[in-house]
C-alpha cells in the first residue's frame, strides 16, 4: 500500500535546510572579489586584448566609464517621484565594505529606459537582498549604491556590447556570466 505523500499526521515536519554563511566565509568571499577588482579601481591596466563594437580596444571602452566618478544613488531611487536618470544607460551596483581598500562592483547592466529598468522584477534585486541579509546576519555593514552612466550608445546592440566588455573587465559576481566564477553563495534560487 502506497502512503499519502502529503499526510503529516504523526510526522514532524522539518524546515528546509537554510544555507548560512558565517562572517569569516563572507569576508573571504569579499576578499577574493576585492583581490580582482581593487587594481582595476586603482587604474591598473587590464591584461586582455578584447575588442568591442565601437572599434576601440576593450580597455578604451572600459576607461570611458569610471564607476567612482558616477553619482551614487540608493537602491530605492526608483521610488522617487522624479527619476534622476532617463533614457539609455549602463548602470553599476556597488558595495563599499569599510574594511576594504576599494569598493566591490557587484553588477553591471544596460537599459534603454534608466527611469524604468529597476522597477519590478530584476534578478540582481534578489541577489542584493540575499547579500544584504547575509551581511546583516553576520553583523557586517554594507553601503550599497547604484550608479548610472548615460553617455552610452543609443542602439541596444552597441550598448550590450559595452555592457559585456565591462562585465568581462570587472567580473561582477551577480551577473549571470560570472556567477560560477565567484561561487556566489547568497541564494540557491538563481
C-alpha positions in Angstrom: 0.0 0.0 0.0 1.3 3.4 -1.0 1.2 6.1 1.6 0.0 9.7 1.1 2.9 12.0 0.4 1.0 15.0 1.7 -0.1 13.5 5.0 1.6 15.0 8.0 -0.2 13.1 10.8 2.4 11.7 13.2 5.3 13.2 11.2 7.3 16.1 12.4 7.8 18.4 9.5 11.4 19.6 9.3 12.1 23.0 8.0 14.1 23.2 4.8 17.8 23.4 5.3 19.0 27.0 5.1 22.3 27.9 3.6 24.0 30.2 6.1 27.3 31.9 5.9 29.4 33.0 8.8 31.3 36.3 8.9 34.6 34.7 8.0 33.2 33.0 4.9 31.5 36.2 3.8 34.7 38.2 4.4 36.7 35.7 2.4 34.3 35.9 -0.5 34.5 39.7 -0.5 38.3 39.5 -0.3 38.5 37.2 -3.4 36.4 39.7 -5.3 38.4 42.6 -4.0 41.6 41.0 -5.0 40.5 41.0 -8.6 38.8 44.4 -8.6 41.0 46.7 -6.4 43.7 47.0 -9.0 41.1 47.9 -11.6 39.7 50.6 -9.3 43.2 51.9 -8.9 43.6 52.1 -12.7 45.9 49.2 -13.3 45.9 48.2 -16.9 43.9 45.1 -17.8 45.6 42.1 -19.3 43.0 41.3 -22.0 43.0 42.5 -25.6 39.3 42.3 -26.2 37.6 44.4 -28.9 34.2 45.9 -28.7 31.5 47.1 -31.1 32.9 50.6 -31.2 36.1 49.6 -33.0 38.2 50.6 -29.9 40.0 48.2 -27.7 38.2 46.8 -24.7 40.4 48.8 -22.4 39.4 52.0 -24.2 35.7 51.2 -23.8 36.3 50.4 -20.1 38.2 53.6 -19.5 35.2 55.6 -20.7 33.2 54.5 -17.6 34.7 55.1 -14.2 32.3 53.7 -11.6 33.7 56.0 -8.9 33.1 59.1 -11.0 29.4 58.4 -11.2 26.9 59.7 -8.7 25.9 57.0 -6.2 22.1 56.6 -5.6 20.3 54.4 -3.0 18.9 51.2 -4.5 15.4 52.6 -3.8 15.9 55.6 -6.2 13.2 54.2 -8.5 10.6 55.0 -5.9 11.3 58.8 -6.1 8.6 60.9 -7.7 11.1 62.1 -10.3 13.9 59.9 -11.6 17.3 61.4 -11.8 18.0 59.4 -15.0 16.1 58.6 -18.2 16.9 57.0 -21.5 19.8 54.7 -22.4 22.3 53.9 -19.7 24.8 51.5 -18.3 24.2 51.0 -14.6 26.5 49.6 -11.9 25.7 48.3 -8.4 28.5 48.7 -5.8 29.1 48.0 -2.2 31.6 49.8 -0.1 32.7 47.5 2.8 34.5 49.6 5.4 37.4 47.1 5.9 38.4 47.0 2.2 40.6 49.5 0.3 38.3 49.7 -2.7 34.5 49.1 -3.3 33.1 46.0 -4.8 31.4 46.2 -8.1 28.6 43.6 -7.8 26.6 44.1 -11.0 26.7 45.7 -14.5 23.6 46.2 -16.5 22.3 48.1 -19.5 19.0 49.7 -20.3 17.1 51.8 -22.8 15.0 53.3 -20.0 17.0 54.1 -17.0 14.0 55.5 -15.2 12.1 52.3 -15.5 14.6 49.4 -15.6 14.9 48.9 -11.9 11.2 48.8 -11.3 9.5 45.4 -11.0 11.4 42.1 -11.2 15.1 42.0 -11.7 17.4 39.1 -11.0 20.0 41.4 -9.4 17.5 42.6 -6.8 17.2 39.1 -5.4 20.9 38.7 -5.2 21.3 42.1 -3.5 18.5 41.3 -1.0 20.2 37.9 -0.1 23.6 39.6 0.1 22.2 42.3 2.4 20.5 39.7 4.6 23.7 37.6 4.8 25.7 40.7 5.8 23.1 41.7 8.4 23.1 38.1 9.9 26.9 38.3 10.2 26.8 41.7 11.8 28.6 43.3 8.8 27.7 46.7 7.4 27.1 47.5 3.7 26.8 50.6 1.7 25.0 49.6 -1.5 24.6 52.1 -4.3 23.6 52.2 -7.9 25.3 54.5 -10.4 24.2 55.4 -13.9 26.2 56.4 -17.0 24.1 58.0 -19.7 26.9 58.7 -22.1 26.4 55.3 -23.8 25.3 54.2 -27.3 21.6 54.6 -28.0 21.4 51.4 -30.1 20.8 48.3 -28.0 23.4 46.1 -29.8 26.2 48.6 -29.2 25.1 49.2 -25.6 25.0 45.5 -24.8 28.5 45.2 -26.4 29.7 47.8 -24.0 28.0 46.0 -21.1 29.7 42.7 -22.0 33.1 44.4 -22.2 32.6 45.9 -18.7 31.4 42.5 -17.3 34.5 40.8 -18.7 36.7 43.5 -17.2 35.2 43.8 -13.7 33.8 40.2 -13.4 30.9 41.4 -11.2 29.6 38.4 -9.2 25.9 39.0 -9.6 25.9 39.0 -13.5 24.9 35.6 -14.9 28.1 35.5 -17.0 30.3 35.4 -13.9 28.2 33.8 -11.1 30.0 30.5 -11.4 33.5 32.1 -11.2 32.7 33.6 -7.8 30.5 30.8 -6.5 28.0 33.4 -5.4 26.7 31.9 -2.2 23.8 34.3 -1.4 20.9 32.3 -2.8 20.4 28.9 -4.3 17.3 30.0 -6.2 19.0 31.9 -9.1 
